[in-house]
């Protein structure tokens, strides 16, 4: 896992445009225009930083396979939702963000 960079956007757009990848995502981001999605990624990466914003999930080889981020963070009860979008080519391959789920 690492912060998103500009070169990631075309790869994320490809992931978002695959309806199988977006099957379990409740927000209809895949229906938005490319420039709208890129602006959302820029805003969430820069505004919230590498810990709370949208981050890239990449293999050790550097191949981008998805995104992960914290969402719905209220000011009152210190909770958040973890959102993950993973390219379906990598589903059921045993991939996981090890530093988040290191037990």
PENOR-V275674 format. One record per backbone hydrogen bond with DSSP energy under -0.5 kcal/mol. NH is the residue of the N-H (numbers start at 1). CO is the residue of the C=O. If there is no record, write none. Layout:
BEGIN
nh & co
NH & CO
NH & CO
END
This chain:
BEGIN
nh & co
2 & 56
4 & 54
8 & 5
9 & 5
9 & 6
11 & 8
12 & 8
13 & 9
14 & 10
15 & 11
16 & 12
17 & 13
18 & 15
19 & 17
22 & 18
23 & 20
25 & 22
26 & 24
29 & 27
31 & 28
32 & 29
37 & 33
38 & 34
39 & 35
40 & 36
41 & 37
42 & 38
43 & 39
44 & 40
45 & 41
46 & 42
47 & 43
48 & 44
49 & 45
52 & 48
53 & 49
55 & 68
56 & 2
57 & 66
58 & 56
59 & 63
62 & 59
65 & 57
66 & 57
67 & 85
68 & 55
69 & 83
70 & 52
71 & 81
74 & 72
81 & 71
83 & 69
83 & 81
85 & 67
87 & 65
90 & 87
91 & 88
93 & 90
98 & 96
100 & 97
101 & 97
END
